[in-house]
Every structure is written in structure tokens, then in C-alpha cells.
Amino acid sequence: MKDVEIMQNLKHFKVLYVEDDSFQMEQTIAILSMFFQNITTATDGFEALNIFKKDKFDLIICDIILPKISGIKFAQEVRKIDKDIDFIFISASTDINDFRKVIQIQALDFLIKPYIFADLQNVLLEFGKKHIKNKITLVDITTNIQYDVLNHCIIINDKKIDLTLKEQQLLQLATKNKKNVFTYKQISVALNYKEVNMNSIKNIILRLRKKLSVDIFVNITGIGYRIV
């Protein structure tokens, strides 16, 4: 996957951005909004921790010097909950102890204020490569319908359509077999049915047809289905 494609796919990740300086926040959000569609903000470490506990994020961008709870303390508390989430610190701190703690937290990177656009862009590219390089996140079903592998939803003309778990399981099987027929047996296995349940399979396909306002499946009588 090319760098430009990786940057385009960053929009599917959720970001928590923590910064108490309103001017810095405004400047950084202007950049982040170029790449991410879902950005949540907090102005102190305590607020950020409460937000984190109530939602799921893929990336945290955080200052170190924050009110109530420092960025380091906030990150340490997050690490008790999620050992894998990526951190990018942006701070004016020059304290060597802060650098040591950032290393212990295993942050993706540390940018010194004032940073330049290219520095942040490069770190975001590094984040993207770590998570989506060589991984297809959007699979074309038709010319205007895509399946979002990362977020398990359908995208039609840039509009997101949420799916039930069974609909997700069916589409995951379908997109892995785009050029092939997938049998009733394969569908049943994908849906975790103990045996072939034709009524349930047909109902799921009917629901998808209504949601998408188009039928993306062709029935191969007595065998299974394939994507149009």
C-alpha cells in the first residue's frame, strides 16, 4: 500500500487529543482533521481519562504538561487498561525524566513544541504503516458500494451503513470470496450455525438488500451465492 493510500485510510481510526492550550489545540486539530474523521478532545488529564474509559480509541495524542493529571500520569493509567493503544506526545517539556517515562510507556513518538506540519504528518504515516500497511481496509463490492473491513460496515457513496453481527460475518465471507461462489455450508460455518439454516441465510440477505437498496448477491440454485 502506497503512503498516500495509508494516509487516506487514517480516516477510519478514532483519535483522542488532549491539550490545554486552546491555540495549540486549534492548530493541531486543523492538521488532524485533514486525515481523521473522528477526533475527540479533552483539556486536562482527568477529563481525558474519563473519556477514554467510556469509549474506544485507536490513537491518543497528548501533551505532557496538563492540568489535574499530567500527560504521563494519564498515559500510565491508560496503559493499565490498554497495553497496545498508540501514544504520540506533543510537548514543550525538556525534562529528561519525562523522556524516560515516554519510553517506558512505549509511545510511538515525541514531538517538541513548536513542531512543523511535516513532523506530525510523518508520525501519523508511521502510525498508519503500523496498523494498515499491506492490509486492505476498504473492499469494493460494486462501483459505489464498499465493505469497510476495519469498522465492519458498508460504505455507499461515502455514507456509512451499520451492520448486525450476522451481516458482518456474511460480508466478511463474501468479500474473501469475491470472485467465487460461497456455498450454503460455508455461509453456515461463517455464521456459526451448527447446520445449514436456509431461512436464516435468506433473511440476512433480505435485510442487507433492504439496507443497501440493491441486491449485491446472486443466488446459485442449490449451491450458494456469489457477489454481483
C-alpha positions in Angstrom: 0.0 0.0 0.0 1.4 3.4 -1.0 2.0 6.2 1.5 -0.8 8.3 0.1 -3.3 5.4 0.4 -2.2 4.8 4.0 -2.8 8.5 4.8 -6.2 8.3 3.2 -7.2 5.3 5.3 -6.4 7.1 8.6 -9.9 8.5 8.5 -11.2 5.1 9.8 -9.3 5.5 13.1 -10.6 7.2 16.2 -8.3 9.8 17.9 -8.3 11.2 21.4 -6.4 14.5 21.5 -5.5 16.1 24.9 -4.2 19.6 25.1 -4.9 22.5 27.5 -3.6 25.3 25.2 -6.5 26.5 23.1 -4.3 28.0 20.3 -2.2 24.8 20.1 -5.4 22.7 20.1 -6.9 24.7 17.3 -3.7 24.5 15.2 -3.3 20.7 15.7 -6.9 19.9 15.1 -6.7 21.7 11.8 -4.0 19.3 10.8 -5.6 16.2 12.3 -8.9 16.9 10.5 -7.1 16.6 7.2 -6.6 12.9 8.0 -9.1 11.8 10.7 -12.9 12.0 10.7 -13.4 11.1 14.3 -11.5 13.3 16.8 -12.4 13.7 20.5 -10.7 16.3 22.6 -10.0 16.9 26.3 -8.3 19.8 28.0 -6.9 18.0 31.1 -5.7 14.5 32.0 -8.6 13.8 34.3 -11.2 14.6 31.7 -9.2 12.6 29.1 -9.1 9.5 31.4 -12.9 9.6 31.9 -13.5 9.9 28.2 -11.1 7.0 27.5 -12.9 4.8 29.9 -16.2 5.3 28.2 -15.1 4.9 24.5 -12.8 3.0 22.2 -9.9 4.8 20.6 -7.1 3.8 18.2 -4.6 6.7 18.9 -4.0 9.2 21.7 -2.2 12.4 21.0 -1.3 14.1 24.3 0.6 17.0 25.9 2.7 16.2 29.0 2.1 19.3 31.0 -1.7 19.2 31.7 -4.0 20.4 34.5 -5.2 17.9 37.2 -3.4 14.9 35.8 -0.2 15.1 33.8 0.0 13.5 30.4 2.4 11.0 31.7 0.1 10.0 34.6 -2.8 9.8 32.2 -0.9 7.6 29.9 0.2 5.3 32.8 -3.4 4.9 33.8 -4.4 4.2 30.2 -1.7 1.5 30.0 -3.4 -0.3 32.9 -6.5 -0.7 30.7 -5.0 -0.9 27.2 -1.4 -2.0 26.7 -1.4 -1.6 22.9 -3.0 1.7 22.1 -0.5 4.1 20.5 0.5 7.4 22.0 2.0 10.5 20.3 3.2 13.1 22.8 3.4 16.8 21.7 5.0 18.9 24.4 7.4 21.7 25.3 8.8 19.7 28.2 12.6 19.3 28.2 12.7 17.3 31.4 14.8 14.2 30.8 12.6 12.2 33.3 9.6 12.9 31.0 11.5 11.4 28.1 12.4 8.4 30.1 8.8 7.9 31.1 7.6 8.3 27.5 10.0 5.5 26.5 8.6 3.3 29.3 5.1 4.0 28.1 6.3 2.8 24.7 4.9 5.9 22.9 5.0 5.9 19.1 6.9 9.3 19.1 7.5 12.5 20.9 7.3 15.9 19.1 8.7 19.0 20.7 6.7 22.2 20.5 6.6 24.1 18.2 6.5 21.2 15.7 6.2 21.6 12.0 3.5 20.1 9.8 5.8 17.6 8.2 6.9 16.2 11.6 3.3 15.4 12.6 2.5 14.0 9.2 5.4 11.7 9.3 4.5 10.4 12.7 0.9 9.8 11.5 2.2 7.9 8.5 4.3 5.8 10.9 1.1 5.1 12.8 -0.7 4.2 9.6 2.0 1.9 8.4 2.0 0.1 11.7 -1.7 -0.6 11.5 -2.8 -0.8 7.9 0.2 -1.3 5.6 -0.4 -4.2 3.3 -3.9 -4.6 4.8 -6.9 -3.7 2.6 -9.4 -1.8 4.8 -12.0 -1.0 2.0 -13.1 -3.7 -0.3 -15.0 -2.8 -3.4 -18.3 -4.7 -3.8 -19.7 -2.7 -6.6 -18.7 0.6 -8.2 -20.2 2.6 -5.4 -20.5 0.1 -2.6 -17.6 -0.8 -0.3 -17.1 -3.0 2.7 -15.1 -1.4 5.5 -13.0 -4.3 6.9 -11.7 -2.2 9.8 -15.0 -0.8 11.0 -17.2 -3.7 9.8 -19.7 -1.5 8.0 -20.9 -0.8 4.4 -19.9 2.5 2.7 -22.3 3.7 -0.1 -21.3 6.9 -1.7 -19.3 7.9 1.4 -22.3 7.2 3.6 -21.8 4.6 6.4 -24.4 1.9 7.0 -24.1 -0.1 10.2 -24.4 -3.9 10.1 -25.5 -6.5 12.6 -23.0 -9.2 13.6 -24.5 -11.8 11.3 -24.5 -9.3 8.4 -20.8 -8.6 9.1 -20.0 -12.3 9.2 -21.7 -12.9 5.9 -20.0 -9.9 4.2 -16.6 -10.9 5.5 -17.1 -14.3 3.9 -18.4 -12.7 0.7 -15.5 -10.3 0.3 -12.9 -13.0 0.9 -14.6 -14.9 -2.0 -15.4 -12.0 -4.3 -14.7 -14.0 -7.5 -16.0 -17.3 -6.3 -19.3 -18.9 -5.2 -19.6 -19.4 -1.5 -21.7 -22.4 -0.5 -24.6 -22.6 1.9 -22.3 -24.7 4.1 -19.6 -22.1 4.1 -22.1 -19.4 5.0 -23.4 -21.5 7.8 -19.9 -22.0 9.2 -19.2 -18.3 8.9 -22.5 -17.5 10.8 -21.6 -20.1 13.5 -24.7 -22.3 12.7 -24.4 -25.9 13.6 -26.1 -26.9 10.4 -27.3 -25.2 7.2 -30.3 -22.9 8.0 -31.7 -21.7 4.7 -34.4 -19.5 6.3 -31.9 -17.6 8.4 -29.5 -17.1 5.5 -32.2 -15.8 3.2 -33.4 -13.4 6.0 -29.9 -12.0 6.4 -29.6 -11.4 2.7 -33.1 -9.9 2.6 -32.2 -7.4 5.4 -29.0 -6.5 3.5 -30.9 -5.9 0.4 -33.3 -3.5 2.2 -30.4 -1.7 3.9 -28.4 -1.2 0.7 -31.5 -0.7 -1.6 -29.8 -3.1 -4.0 -29.2 -6.8 -4.2 -25.4 -7.5 -4.2 -25.8 -11.3 -4.1 -26.7 -13.7 -6.9 -28.2 -17.0 -5.9 -26.6 -20.1 -7.5 -29.5 -22.5 -7.1 -28.7 -25.5 -4.9 -25.2 -24.3 -4.2 -24.9 -20.9 -2.6 -24.3 -17.3 -3.6 -21.7 -15.0 -5.2 -21.3 -11.2 -5.3 -22.8 -9.5 -8.3 
